[in-house]
């Protein structure tokens, strides 16, 4: 869904850093779902997640389950030489 169809105001950057302004922005929708968009493309697509989905993602990220997203592709091999198994979305 285009982010601009959800709201013009109310988007927040839960975190920020030295990334040149390219951040993920979040918007809590009235029904409890959460929309995410790219701050550099506010009219672009928004991904919408249920409260449960976002809660589980945040819990998993805090526990280290998303650390593979920060690893360079050439380092994604295991000691056996194969890429770690990922679940399909």
N, CA, C and O of each residue as an XYZ file, in Angstrom:
356
protein
N       0.844     -1.167      0.000
C       0.000      0.000      0.000
C       0.894      1.236      0.000
O       1.879      1.271      0.737
N       0.583      2.241     -0.796
C       1.368      3.476     -0.767
C       1.285      4.137      0.614
O       0.199      4.305      1.168
N       2.431      4.502      1.152
C       2.482      5.081      2.489
C       1.645      6.347      2.608
O       1.048      6.601      3.654
N       1.597      7.138      1.548
C       0.856      8.399      1.624
C      -0.646      8.174      1.767
O      -1.366      9.090      2.163
N      -1.133      6.976      1.453
C      -2.547      6.675      1.655
C      -2.866      6.389      3.117
O      -4.029      6.426      3.519
N      -1.848      6.108      3.906
C      -2.051      5.815      5.323
C      -2.100      7.085      6.158
O      -3.014      7.269      6.963
N      -1.130      7.951      5.972
C      -1.060      9.200      6.736
C       0.083     10.038      6.207
O       1.072      9.517      5.691
N      -0.066     11.330      6.340
C       1.017     12.241      5.981
C       1.849     12.520      7.232
O       3.076     12.587      7.170
N       1.171     12.680      8.362
C       1.848     12.982      9.628
C       1.745     11.788     10.571
O       0.905     10.905     10.399
N       2.614     11.788     11.562
C       2.579     10.746     12.577
C       3.634      9.668     12.421
O       3.786      8.821     13.301
N       4.362      9.686     11.317
C       5.439      8.718     11.116
C       6.585      9.068     12.056
O       6.908     10.242     12.231
N       7.197      8.061     12.657
C       8.296      8.280     13.599
C       9.493      7.425     13.206
O       9.345      6.356     12.614
N      10.672      7.913     13.544
C      11.912      7.157     13.353
C      12.283      6.583     14.719
O      12.807      7.302     15.570
N      12.012      5.286     14.935
C      12.301      4.701     16.242
C      13.776      4.770     16.624
O      14.107      4.696     17.807
N      14.644      4.908     15.666
C      16.080      5.039     15.909
C      16.660      5.857     14.772
O      16.052      5.993     13.711
N      17.820      6.389     15.005
C      18.491      7.163     13.965
C      19.983      7.031     14.179
O      20.441      6.751     15.287
N      20.713      7.225     13.150
C      22.158      7.103     13.263
C      22.834      7.812     12.119
O      22.193      8.551     11.372
N      24.124      7.591     11.975
C      24.891      8.254     10.923
C      24.680      7.589      9.563
O      25.617      7.050      8.976
N      23.461      7.631      9.077
C      23.139      6.941      7.828
C      22.668      7.893      6.744
O      22.044      7.466      5.773
N      22.956      9.164      6.896
C      22.590     10.130      5.870
C      21.101     10.392      5.765
O      20.629     10.858      4.728
N      20.353     10.102      6.818
C      18.921     10.363      6.803
C      18.072      9.232      6.267
O      16.847      9.345      6.246
N      18.683      8.153      5.836
C      17.920      7.008      5.330
C      17.541      6.119      6.508
O      18.367      5.363      7.022
N      16.304      6.216      6.922
C      15.836      5.476      8.091
C      14.517      4.779      7.787
O      13.811      5.132      6.842
N      14.209      3.810      8.584
C      12.886      3.198      8.542
C      11.996      4.022      9.457
O      12.370      4.329     10.589
N      10.820      4.377      8.963
C       9.850      5.112      9.770
C       8.675      4.193     10.073
O       8.306      3.344      9.261
N       8.097      4.376     11.248
C       6.986      3.541     11.690
C       5.771      4.398     11.999
O       5.885      5.543     12.435
N       4.610      3.814     11.762
C       3.339      4.474     12.054
C       2.415      3.445     12.676
O       2.151      2.399     12.081
N       1.920      3.740     13.877
C       0.936      2.856     14.507
C      -0.426      3.229     13.953
O      -0.858      4.378     14.058
N      -1.094      2.260     13.368
C      -2.411      2.488     12.791
C      -3.489      2.368     13.867
O      -3.258      1.773     14.920
N      -4.651      2.927     13.605
C      -5.737      2.946     14.590
C      -6.155      1.555     15.041
O      -6.596      1.377     16.177
N      -6.019      0.570     14.164
C      -6.430     -0.793     14.514
C      -5.329     -1.593     15.211
O      -5.494     -2.789     15.454
N      -4.191     -0.936     15.540
C      -3.107     -1.596     16.257
C      -2.006     -2.142     15.371
O      -0.941     -2.508     15.866
N      -2.245     -2.205     14.062
C      -1.187     -2.658     13.157
C      -0.103     -1.585     13.068
O      -0.308     -0.445     13.483
N       1.048     -1.963     12.525
C       2.178     -1.050     12.383
C       2.591     -1.016     10.920
O       2.760     -2.056     10.284
N       2.751      0.198     10.394
C       3.220      0.383      9.017
C       4.670      0.840      9.060
O       5.047      1.644      9.912
N       5.484      0.329      8.141
C       6.884      0.727      8.013
C       7.114      1.243      6.605
O       6.587      0.696      5.637
N       7.911      2.308      6.500
C       8.268      2.858      5.190
C       9.702      3.357      5.238
O      10.281      3.506      6.314
N      10.267      3.614      4.076
C      11.609      4.179      3.950
C      11.486      5.697      4.010
O      10.713      6.287      3.255
N      12.242      6.330      4.900
C      12.129      7.781      5.084
C      12.516      8.562      3.841
O      12.012      9.664      3.629
N      13.395      8.021      3.018
C      13.807      8.735      1.809
C      12.798      8.589      0.675
O      12.956      9.202     -0.381
N      11.765      7.782      0.889
C      10.723      7.576     -0.124
C       9.351      7.592      0.558
O       8.655      6.577      0.564
N       8.956      8.738      1.135
C       7.715      8.791      1.908
C       6.455      8.502      1.105
O       5.426      8.155      1.685
N       6.512      8.636     -0.206
C       5.352      8.315     -1.040
C       5.397      6.881     -1.563
O       4.478      6.433     -2.248
N       6.454      6.179     -1.240
C       6.621      4.808     -1.708
C       5.769      3.829     -0.917
O       4.863      4.234     -0.189
N       6.057      2.550     -1.058
C       5.237      1.531     -0.408
C       5.456      1.470      1.101
O       6.532      1.786      1.609
N       4.420      1.063      1.787
C       4.500      0.797      3.220
C       4.207     -0.679      3.431
O       3.315     -1.246      2.800
N       4.954     -1.280      4.308
C       4.694     -2.662      4.707
C       3.889     -2.609      5.994
O       4.236     -1.870      6.916
N       2.827     -3.380      6.064
C       1.937     -3.330      7.218
C       1.995     -4.667      7.946
O       1.842     -5.731      7.347
N       2.222     -4.582      9.262
C       2.352     -5.766     10.100
C       1.332     -5.717     11.225
O       0.957     -4.641     11.691
N       0.884     -6.897     11.659
C       0.005     -6.951     12.822
C       0.831     -6.633     14.065
O       2.062     -6.665     14.037
N       0.141     -6.331     15.137
C       0.825     -6.071     16.406
C       1.673     -7.288     16.794
O       2.816     -7.143     17.228
N       1.110     -8.471     16.636
C       1.823     -9.701     16.993
C       3.084     -9.878     16.135
O       4.134    -10.251     16.659
N       2.992     -9.619     14.840
C       4.150     -9.771     13.953
C       5.275     -8.821     14.339
O       6.435     -9.227     14.396
N       4.947     -7.570     14.604
C       5.977     -6.579     14.947
C       6.565     -6.900     16.316
O       7.767     -6.753     16.537
N       5.703     -7.341     17.232
C       6.167     -7.714     18.569
C       7.168     -8.863     18.488
O       8.221     -8.813     19.123
N       6.845     -9.895     17.712
C       7.735    -11.040     17.569
C       9.038    -10.648     16.868
O      10.106    -11.140     17.230
N       8.956     -9.769     15.871
C      10.170     -9.323     15.188
C      11.085     -8.583     16.163
O      12.287     -8.847     16.210
N      10.524     -7.664     16.934
C      11.336     -6.890     17.880
C      11.945     -7.808     18.933
O      13.124     -7.678     19.261
N      11.156     -8.729     19.461
C      11.687     -9.677     20.443
C      12.817    -10.510     19.840
O      13.850    -10.719     20.477
N      12.617    -10.978     18.623
C      13.651    -11.766     17.959
C      14.909    -10.957     17.691
O      16.023    -11.448     17.874
N      14.729     -9.709     17.254
C      15.884     -8.844     16.989
C      16.667     -8.592     18.272
O      17.898     -8.618     18.267
N      15.958     -8.351     19.367
C      16.634     -8.141     20.654
C      17.407     -9.386     21.084
O      18.448     -9.283     21.734
N      16.897    -10.554     20.721
C      17.546    -11.817     21.087
C      18.662    -12.205     20.117
O      19.339    -13.212     20.320
N      18.855    -11.402     19.056
C      19.937    -11.664     18.112
C      19.525    -12.410     16.856
O      20.372    -12.703     16.013
N      18.239    -12.724     16.711
C      17.789    -13.507     15.558
C      17.926    -12.766     14.233
O      17.899    -13.397     13.177
N      18.072    -11.451     14.264
C      18.209    -10.677     13.027
C      19.650    -10.240     12.776
O      19.911     -9.480     11.843
N      20.573    -10.703     13.586
C      21.969    -10.297     13.422
C      22.527    -10.650     12.048
O      23.433     -9.976     11.559
N      21.996    -11.698     11.419
C      22.487    -12.084     10.094
C      22.274    -10.968      9.073
O      22.963    -10.932      8.053
N      21.343    -10.066      9.326
C      21.105     -8.949      8.409
C      22.280     -7.973      8.389
O      22.428     -7.197      7.445
N      23.102     -8.011      9.414
C      24.244     -7.106      9.517
C      25.541     -7.748      9.051
O      26.588     -7.101      9.060
N      25.489     -8.988      8.651
C      26.670     -9.719      8.213
C      26.830     -9.568      6.712
O      25.860     -9.666      5.960
N      28.042     -9.331      6.289
C      28.311     -9.216      4.849
C      28.033    -10.555      4.175
O      28.287    -11.602      4.769
N      27.518    -10.543      2.952
C      27.181    -11.793      2.256
C      28.320    -12.802      2.194
O      28.075    -14.004      2.296
N      29.553    -12.347      2.029
C      30.661    -13.298      1.922
C      30.925    -14.007      3.245
O      31.631    -15.015      3.273
N      30.371    -13.495      4.335
C      30.566    -14.112      5.644
C      29.367    -14.954      6.070
O      29.288    -15.371      7.225
N      28.447    -15.207      5.168
C      27.235    -15.933      5.531
C      27.375    -17.444      5.407
O      26.368    -18.148      5.323
N      28.580    -17.945      5.396
C      28.744    -19.392      5.332
C      28.999    -19.943      6.721
O      29.549    -19.255      7.581
N      28.603    -21.174      6.933
C      28.830    -21.850      8.199
C      30.182    -22.549      8.144
O      30.868    -22.505      7.123
N      30.558    -23.185      9.228
C      31.831    -23.914      9.243
C      31.829    -25.050      8.221
O      32.891    -25.495      7.787
N      30.644    -25.519      7.836
C      30.548    -26.575      6.820
C      30.633    -26.005      5.412
O      30.659    -26.755      4.437
N      30.677    -24.674      5.301
C      30.826    -24.045      4.004
C      29.529    -23.738      3.284
O      29.553    -23.320      2.127
N      28.403    -23.935      3.939
C      27.124    -23.632      3.299
C      26.452    -22.465      4.013
O      26.740    -22.173      5.173
N      25.570    -21.822      3.305
C      24.842    -20.702      3.894
C      23.888    -21.228      4.957
O      23.336    -22.318      4.808
N      23.687    -20.454      6.040
C      22.751    -20.897      7.072
C      21.333    -20.969      6.516
O      20.957    -20.206      5.627
N      20.568    -21.889      7.051
C      19.189    -22.072      6.582
C      18.318    -20.917      7.048
O      18.396    -20.502      8.204
N      17.502    -20.407      6.166
C      16.567    -19.325      6.476
C      15.163    -19.821      6.192
O      14.926    -20.540      5.221
N      14.245    -19.431      7.043
C      12.847    -19.790      6.807
C      12.262    -18.881      5.749
O      12.601    -17.700      5.677
N      11.395    -19.423      4.938
C      10.698    -18.618      3.932
C       9.702    -17.714      4.624
O       9.101    -18.090      5.630
N       9.529    -16.518      4.081
C       8.589    -15.566      4.669
C       7.171    -15.957      4.361
O       6.237    -15.271      4.776
